[in-house]
Amino acid sequence: MKLLFIAPSAYLLGGVQDWLYMTVTGLRLRGHKVMVGMPDNHFHNIKRYNSYYDEIHGIPFRNLSGTSEGRIRALSKFIQLNKADVIVGVNIGDLYEAFKRVAHKLSNTKLVLTLHAIEANYFLDLKEYLTEIDAVITTNRLTERLVQNMIPEYIGRIFYAPYGIICPNTNLPDRNIQNSSLRIAWVGRVENSQKRVCDLPDILIELDRLNIDYKLSIAGDGPCLTRLKETLGGWEKQGKVVFWGFIKRESMQVFYRHNDILLITSEWETGPIVAWEAMEAGLAVVSSKYTGYLSEQSLINNKTALLFEIGNYLEAAMQIARLSDRFLHEEIAVQGRMMVLSKYSESRSVIAWEEAFEKTMKLETKTRIPPQVKSPRKPAGKLEKVFGVSLSERLRHLSPFRRYVLDAGGEWPHSIQGQTNQTFLLTYANQLENSQI
């Protein structure tokens, strides 16, 4: 099987990047030819990415104009030059329009959208490119059901393949747990809309009121880091909070060994990989009842984890405090680790992805819209209004006319939809999960 992944190169942190690394290397070991195409512009720097994920061997493509048309043209050319049985989209929104333009030249090539988030944009992409996207692969049972309910045209073309983790240990590690202080870890992208990092100060206030001796270690980077450091400055001075910043993937096991508890505060998750990694390392998980946990049936309160309602700071602190009981801590840690080894090992995950791609290849190819039928799009600035798309693209290859962006998301967006309201999707996702419709 020949697979071509199309993925960003700007991001070194997060579960999606770890999943891509593990899945690509795992599929190669199983005998498949796997290529990874990645943008190489300013924020999306493939040399930096390949130096960190050295076994990915990403192949570059470049937007020469800085416009959305430039992205589409770069991708269209790239996927024609690197023909594959299955093209796998990983958070590169312009891929679907690019595929639409050249699908008639790619024979029976299938296009897959891998769904890594409960975000409205990705569902809108699925709806817009019904005739281009052959299959959807989800990493969470709730997102699987969301696609089935919201876009029934994909029924029979939706597959589930969970994230996995490399399990280096055969026995529960010796944690050398201290008797007096609870060592709490918070790991991930330091932002608030999904991860709810701004809940951390209120949880610490409640821990202080309960007279709990603790130390919180925060590993990660993100847009809210500066604000969080300011808010937690008092605790940091007392030695109750330590900011570790970006930690390399190979050093995470050492970080986990110096902590007892993983705290998750998220609004929603489609994993999270960090939970499975921490459980494998012997930590007990204290987590919010994030959207997605119930359908996955992995975090079970008082068995594999201790759970609290999203945003309930007192309940979160009380669940953490319960783990002062070392017998309870050991019971939660052991049950959690057993669950991870049974559901989220590297081998189980890679095989599930392999089977999903094989099923995708066997699907009947969709009837494509003729390439001359293009989605309506707004002109990219005055230059395009005056000279048209083709000529303005050629002109923008010259530096004075090139468009520049301020961040990685603007350079190569995850989705073509722009800003959308998440409220409806999250409300519906919660109703679907809790009603078990």
Secondary structure, DSSP 4 states (H G I P E B T S, - for coil): -EEEEE--SS--SSHHHHHHHHHHHHHHHTT-EEEEEEE-SSSS-HHHHHHHSTTT--EEE--SSSSHHHHHHHHHHHHHHS--SEEEESS-TTHHHHHHHHGGGSTT-EEEEEE-S--HHHHHHHHHTTTT--EEEESSHHHHHHHHHH-GGGTTSEEE----B----SS-------SS-EEEEEES---STTT-GGGHHHHHHHHHHTT--EEEEEE---TTHHHHHHHTHHHHHHTSEEEEE---GGGHHHHHHT-SEEEE--SB-S--HHHHHHHHTTPEEEEE--BTHHHHT---BTTTBEEE-TT-HHHHHHHHHHTTSHHHHHHHHHHHHHHHHHHSBHHHHHHHHHHHHHHHHHSPPP-PPPTT-------SSHHHHHHHHHHHHHHHTSGGG----SSHHHHS-S-SS-S---HHHHHHHHHHHHHT-
